[in-house]
Amino acid sequence: MRITSTSCICPVLVCLCFVQRCYGAAHHGSIKVTRNQTKLVEGETEVHHRPKRGWVWNQFFVLEEHMGPDPQYVGKLHSNSDKGDGSVKYILTGEGAGTIFIIDDTTGDIHSTKSLDREQKTHYVLHAQAIDRRTNKPLEPESEFIIKVQDINDNAPKFTDGPYIVTVPEMSEMGTSVLQVTATDADDPTYGNSARVVYSILQGQPYFSVDPKTGVIRTALHNMDREAREHYSVVIQAKDMAGQVGGLSGSTTVNITLTDVNDNPPRFPQKHYQLYVPESAQVGSAVGKIKANDADTGSNADMKYTIINGDGSGVFSISTDKETREGILSLKKPLNYEKKKSYTLNIEGANTHLDFRFSHLGPFKDVTMLKVIVGDVDEPPLFTMPSYVMEVYENAKIGTTVGTVTAQDPDTASSLVRYFIDHNTEEDAYFTIDASTGTIKTAKVFDREETPWYNITVAASEIDDPGLVSHVPVGVRILDVNDNPPELAREYDVVVCENAKPGQVIQTITATDKDNAANGARFHFSLDEELSLNPNFTLRDNEDNTASILTRRRKYSRTTQDIYYLPVLISDGGVPPLSSSSTLTIRVCGCERDGRVRTCHAEAFLSSAGLSTGALIAILLCVVILLAIVVLFITLRRSKKEPLIISEEDVRENVVTYDDEGGGEEDTEAFDITALRNPSAAEELKYRRDVHPEVKPMPRHHLSSSLDSIDVQEFIKQRLVEADLDPSVPPYDSLQTYAYEGHRSEAGSISSLDSATTHSDQDYNYLGDWGPEFKKLAELYGEIESERTT
């Protein structure tokens, strides 16, 4: 199949050929073969002929933006099988087939029915086929070809990023790059000059220029000054067709701003200034402002003001306001019109950020002279001191002089001054002041321990003009006197162990004094001398404001005495010295051998066993119940006991036998066993302790004189006589038998009954070293030794 195209589509095309020989499949072409068949003559063999190749053209061109009234002719399809008789039918399929591109199925002519835009679609891929119109069978395989849209210059260049805003430093060198602009053209850059753009400057000369090929904008003048002109509007044009006539163009605006550099030194508008300042101006207050002008902006205009010389440099100071760049003149010392009426200041203003590229334009500083005129003002009285500190002793009488304040009128008139206290606080009411002399006196009795310091405010005003008032603070320190005796620093819980040794320190005490160090720094400790010497404890003054409590004897017993009281006398070192007496309570406790307290009270034994409160209450209830049962049982037995005397007529001696063994050697309440065992040891006649006899006993000298000459039998008979005569005894006799050992021997008795009346020098302390088995025995002998010592 042959594809034919017009040869006059574009003047640029030169003799387009309508066929292409041997166009390979790699280029999407199809070789259409026309088969020429020859009928065989009978008897002849078949001869194979090489088939003829069809010349195929696989690419068409169509001009974009066609505006004619008729469809635009694209090209022609032709098959070798087409004899011109209309038996071949051409079919077109693919992109735009039937809508954009139509084909004459008989002639194979292709037309474009719509105006095409290359910028939207550059080419179309279609398929062509020739079939037999009668049988609808393909005469040749389907062939693919391309229809390209031919470009025309229908798009103007565009600046996609405009308008532009850019800055460049002032005073830049000529040719300094500012910005590069780029315009884009939608036309085909590979075909003609439709997309070849050239740049030019329409507005902004002679200050800036643009490179026609690259679009780089540069400065065109030397030393462009921001202070002369800051903003520039530059218009750049881009034109296609290489700038030729008939080319399309687009433009954009570039707004260029010159940025500041420090190329202008500061300058004071005047070389001489004058400032009026009243003498009543407060120290530290701003009294005036001054400013040097600088044409630069931002940090290039930052300024620092200094006073370089002048007689007022010590009275005034200057600082810089960073917002307004003004010099703020402040007062360092008070002004006095009567002493100095004017000051002269030389003030310098200098840039803080210098650019050495422009140092030849300097110097970047300026100096001006400021004259300050001091104004006369009627001033309030002036105190001789800015503040006063006075002292007075505590407990001083009301009206005691504390001190004096003095104020004078600084004006030339020198008016009289009146003093008074500002009663703004409660402390001001504690003092009075003489209105004429300024003497301050007490109005109450002070206690340093309550308030050691008072602050008051004294005011002074002119008598002629009471509205002019000045104030001064006055501090009053209350001095200490020795009016507080020392006392113990705290409540001490002193404990002494039962096994303590003589000279053992059981507590160290300290003291405090409300007075200051001058009247209470040194304390003296001692025992009360009015009391007798304490045999149990003593006190040692450590001479460092502490004292130690020491034991004076060995062994203490809780059963004998569990609490001791020790009066301690404490005196201070003040003038005159004061003293106080405090009593220490010392508890006796059972301790381990290493000194740890085991228990101090009887109830501690129970608590040490780990019994709770509920268990203790239960035990106590059981004990009470048992006691109640015992009492009830004894009462019932007594009520059932038969009387010993059967009748009033049957009066005789009765022998009553008891199985009671008595209390042993320790039972001395009922009878003196020692006297019965050894009559010669009895020193006096003892009576019953439960009743008081109504008859007088026998004279003691009769009894004592006969003790050496009688025996036990006679002694018992005498007791029987006494019992018969004593109405307080029961109305019957009782006989008690004792084992009498006889008269004492020359060797002495070995019985332990006599040991109670003799003292032993033996030391039983070694029992405590025998172990826990002898612990109770050691405590018993320790208690006996303590009782003897006491």
NORFEN-V407417 format. One record per backbone hydrogen bond with DSSP energy under -1.0 kcal/mol. CO is the residue of the C=O (numbers start at 1). NH is the residue of the N-H. If there is no record, write none. Layout:
BEGIN
{{CO;NH} {CO;NH}}
END
This chain:
BEGIN
{{2;78} {4;76} {20;56} {24;27} {24;29} {25;28} {32;54} {41;44} {52;34} {58;146} {60;148} {62;150} {72;112} {75;110} {76;4} {78;2} {79;82} {87;133} {89;131} {91;129} {93;127} {94;97} {96;99} {96;100} {96;101} {100;113} {101;98} {102;111} {104;108} {105;90} {108;77} {109;104} {110;74} {110;75} {111;102} {112;72} {116;65} {117;120} {117;121} {122;149} {124;147} {125;95} {126;145} {127;93} {128;143} {129;91} {130;139} {130;140} {131;89} {132;136} {137;132} {143;128} {145;126} {146;60} {147;124} {148;62} {150;64} {152;154} {158;184} {164;255} {166;257} {168;259} {173;176} {176;219} {179;217} {184;158} {188;191} {193;241} {196;242} {198;239} {200;237} {203;235} {204;208} {207;220} {209;218} {211;215} {212;199} {215;181} {216;211} {217;178} {217;179} {218;209} {219;175} {224;171} {225;229} {230;258} {232;256} {234;254} {235;202} {235;203} {236;252} {237;200} {238;250} {239;198} {240;243} {241;244} {244;247} {248;240} {250;238} {252;236} {253;164} {254;234} {255;166} {256;232} {257;168} {259;170} {261;263} {267;293} {271;369} {273;371} {275;373} {277;375} {278;281} {282;285} {285;331} {288;329} {290;327} {293;267} {297;300} {298;301} {299;302} {302;352} {304;350} {306;348} {309;346} {310;313} {312;316} {315;332} {315;333} {317;330} {319;328} {321;325} {326;321} {327;290} {328;319} {329;287} {329;288} {330;317} {331;284} {336;339} {336;340} {341;374} {343;372} {344;312} {345;370} {346;308} {347;368} {348;306} {349;366} {350;304} {355;358} {356;359} {358;361} {359;362} {363;365} {364;351} {366;349} {368;347} {369;273} {370;345} {371;275} {372;343} {373;277} {375;279} {382;408} {388;475} {390;477} {392;479} {393;396} {397;400} {400;442} {403;440} {406;384} {408;382} {416;463} {418;461} {420;459} {422;424} {426;429} {427;430} {430;443} {432;441} {434;438} {435;419} {438;405} {439;434} {440;402} {440;403} {441;432} {442;399} {446;395} {447;450} {447;451} {452;478} {454;476} {456;474} {457;422} {458;472} {459;420} {460;470} {461;418} {465;468} {467;469} {468;462} {470;460} {472;458} {473;388} {474;456} {475;390} {476;454} {477;392} {479;394} {481;483} {487;512} {494;587} {496;589} {497;500} {498;556} {500;555} {501;504} {504;551} {507;549} {509;547} {510;489} {512;487} {516;519} {517;521} {524;571} {526;569} {536;552} {538;550} {540;548} {546;542} {547;509} {548;540} {549;506} {550;538} {551;503} {557;561} {562;588} {564;586} {566;584} {568;582} {569;526} {570;580} {571;524} {578;572} {580;570} {582;568} {584;566} {585;494} {586;564} {587;496} {589;498} {590;598} {590;599} {592;595} {596;592} {599;590} {601;604} {602;605} {603;607} {604;608} {606;611} {607;610} {612;616} {613;617} {614;618} {615;619} {616;620} {617;621} {618;622} {619;623} {620;624} {621;625} {622;626} {623;627} {624;628} {625;629} {626;630} {627;631} {628;632} {629;633} {630;634} {631;635} {632;636} {633;637} {634;638} {635;639} {636;640} {649;651} {664;667} {666;668} {671;673} {672;676} {673;677} {674;678} {678;681} {679;682} {699;703} {700;704} {701;705} {711;715} {712;716} {713;717} {714;718} {715;719} {716;720} {717;721} {718;722} {719;723} {720;724} {721;725} {722;726} {726;729} {754;757} {764;767} {765;768} {766;769} {767;770} {771;774} {772;775} {774;778} {775;779} {776;780} {777;781} {778;782} {779;783} {780;784} {781;785} {782;786} {783;787} {784;788} {785;789} {786;790}}
END
